[in-house]
Amino acid sequence: MKVAISSEGKNLEDKVSEVFARAPYFIIAEIEKGKIKSFEAIKNEASNRMGGAGIFAAQLIAEKNVKAVITKNLGPRAFEVLRQFNIKVYSGKGTVKEILEDFISGKLEEFSE
């Protein structure tokens, strides 16, 4: 399962970004059998857009075949796009690694409308 985390940096030790659409990076982690199998950092090209950043960022994530997103804050337009692609959204803060471990353990709260 692929999970995307809004991140301040390119590594698992970096903090989860305060925002989804304007996060500098997304960490795309592959989780298999309760473990982090691999990850990649992708630059969020939406972060510098004048408008529509949430929609653009959500589409970028959907193109990566992600099944879940973890972020601290998410706007309504981004949430709607992710929902259209059947991508679940979870709230979390801390480092990317801590959040992934919490996700694997089922400790994160799912965003609702």
Residue pairs with C-beta under 8 A, 6 or more apart in sequence:
1 30
1 31
1 32
1 67
1 68
2 28
2 29
2 30
2 31
2 64
2 65
2 66
2 67
2 68
3 28
3 29
3 31
3 66
3 67
3 68
3 69
3 70
3 100
3 103
4 26
4 27
4 28
4 29
4 61
4 64
4 66
4 68
4 69
4 70
5 16
5 26
5 27
5 29
5 69
5 70
5 71
5 92
5 96
5 99
5 100
6 16
6 17
6 19
6 20
6 23
6 25
6 26
6 44
6 69
6 70
6 71
6 72
7 14
7 15
7 16
7 17
7 23
7 24
7 25
7 26
7 27
7 41
7 96
8 14
8 15
8 16
8 17
8 23
8 24
8 25
9 15
9 24
9 25
9 41
10 25
10 27
10 41
11 41
11 96
12 27
12 36
12 39
12 95
12 96
12 97
12 100
13 95
13 96
13 97
14 25
14 27
14 95
14 96
15 93
15 94
15 95
15 96
16 70
16 71
16 72
16 92
16 93
16 94
16 95
16 96
16 99
17 23
17 24
17 25
17 71
17 72
18 72
18 73
19 71
19 72
19 73
19 74
20 54
20 57
20 58
20 69
20 71
20 72
20 73
20 74
20 75
20 78
21 44
21 46
21 47
21 53
21 54
21 56
21 57
21 58
21 74
21 75
21 78
22 44
22 46
22 47
22 53
23 44
23 47
23 57
23 71
24 43
24 44
24 47
25 41
25 42
25 43
25 44
26 41
26 42
26 44
26 57
26 60
26 61
27 39
27 40
27 41
27 96
28 39
28 40
28 41
28 42
28 64
28 66
29 36
29 37
29 38
29 39
29 96
29 100
30 36
30 37
30 38
30 39
31 37
31 100
31 103
31 104
34 104
35 104
36 97
36 100
36 104
42 60
42 64
44 57
44 60
45 56
45 60
46 52
46 53
46 54
46 56
46 57
46 60
47 53
47 57
49 56
52 77
54 74
54 75
54 76
54 77
54 78
54 81
55 77
55 78
55 81
57 78
58 77
58 78
58 79
58 81
58 82
58 85
58 87
59 81
61 69
61 82
61 87
62 81
62 82
62 85
62 87
66 87
67 86
67 87
67 88
68 87
68 88
68 89
68 90
68 103
69 82
69 87
69 88
69 89
69 90
70 89
70 90
70 91
70 92
70 99
70 100
70 103
70 108
71 89
71 90
71 91
71 92
72 91
72 92
72 93
74 82
74 89
74 111
79 89
79 111
79 113
82 89
83 89
88 110
89 110
89 111
90 103
90 108
90 109
90 110
90 111
91 108
91 109
91 110
91 111
92 99
92 102
92 103
92 108
93 99
94 102
99 108
102 108
